[in-house]
Amino acid sequence: MSEAGNWCLIESDPGVFTELISGMGVSGVQVEEIWSLDDESMAELKPVYGLIFLFKWVNGQPQPVMTDSGPTDHIFFANQVITNACATQAILSILLNRDDIDLGEELSNFKEFTADFGPDMKGLAISNSDLIRSVHNSFARSDPFVNEMQDPKSGKDEDVYHFIAYMPIHGALYELDGLSQGPVNLGACDDDNWTSRANEAIQNRMARYSAAELHFSLMALTRDRLEMCEEQIEELDGLLLSLPENAVERQQLNNDRTALQHKLHMEQEKRARWHRENTLRKHNFIPMIYNLLRTLAERKELEPLVTAAKQKASTRSRTMKQ
């Protein structure tokens, strides 16, 4: 795989992915972590544009078989040619296969520019995109002790994790994995049942692992919940203004508005928390820690703290053995 300027490993987190998407100029969408693909959970998240699945890569494990599904020229599919880029590539696989998402000027131009490219050239185009690379690498941790993800095909012994995408395209469910030869058609579906079909595919993948394997993550690319709440509140306000003061419907509409206002507040708090967490992820705390330790050493307070910590650890170890 090409290094293409050394792409960093990024964390599997909905706040990271949402800010990454926004950084590429895309608007009106966000990412949510999900724990179940049952109908009730999916109804809460609608509209769902696609799913992003994280799993531990096992070299030599059987992959889904590509079916003869006819031409796939209408599908944006890129081979992964960059180590550590699978998260961003899974996100792009969904974004660039939707016509109902505002991609912004730069990503729209990228989609148009690469429309006639083959999968390998699309992968190289991603690796050479200054926008995509810079936004991806903006989430690099400053910690010099963080190990980067290894190339899934390198054959090394370290655990390696990989992201792929599932989404409906023109009446069929597709698995989009940059390490596959092409998009995998998983069968016909419609807008109402595609997540159920995806659930089957994900469960089949998970069944290949031992019962002790818990390293999976599933996220959904959805419409921006803030925008949805604001639009629904605005719609209710319009209805309230059109009703007379003594209308019996006003009480229920006011209750609905209060519920939406609470939901909006919760979403705003979540976005603020995501932003703070992302800021902390990017911040380099090493200089602060170094200066703190140096100050403690100059005051001759460091050695007693180290001794006390060793004694505490030793006591805890003896207690656990008893």
Sequence and secondary structure as in RCSB ss.txt:
>XXXX:A:sequence
MSEAGNWCLIESDPGVFTELISGMGVSGVQVEEIWSLDDESMAELKPVYGLIFLFKWVNGQPQPVMTDSGPTDHI
FFANQVITNACATQAILSILLNRDDIDLGEELSNFKEFTADFGPDMKGLAISNSDLIRSVHNSFARSDPFVNEMQ
DPKSGKDEDVYHFIAYMPIHGALYELDGLSQGPVNLGACDDDNWTSRANEAIQNRMARYSAAELHFSLMALTRDR
LEMCEEQIEELDGLLLSLPENAVERQQLNNDRTALQHKLHMEQEKRARWHRENTLRKHNFIPMIYNLLRTLAERK
ELEPLVTAAKQKASTRSRTMKQ
>XXXX:A:secstr
 B TTT       HHHHHHHHHHTT BSEEEEE S  SHHHHHHH SEEEEEEEEEE TT         S  TTS
      BTT HHHHHHHHHHTT SSSB HHHHHHHHHHTTT  HHHHHHHHHT HHHHHHHHTT    TT     
 TTS  SS EEEEEEEEEETTEEEEE TTSSS EEEEE  TTTHHHHHHHHHHHHHTTS TT    EEEEEEE H
HHHHHHHHHHHHHHHHHS TT THHHHHHHHHHHHHHHHHHHHHHHHHHHHHHHHHH   HHHHHHHHHHHHHTT
 HHHHHHHHHHHHHHHHHHHH 
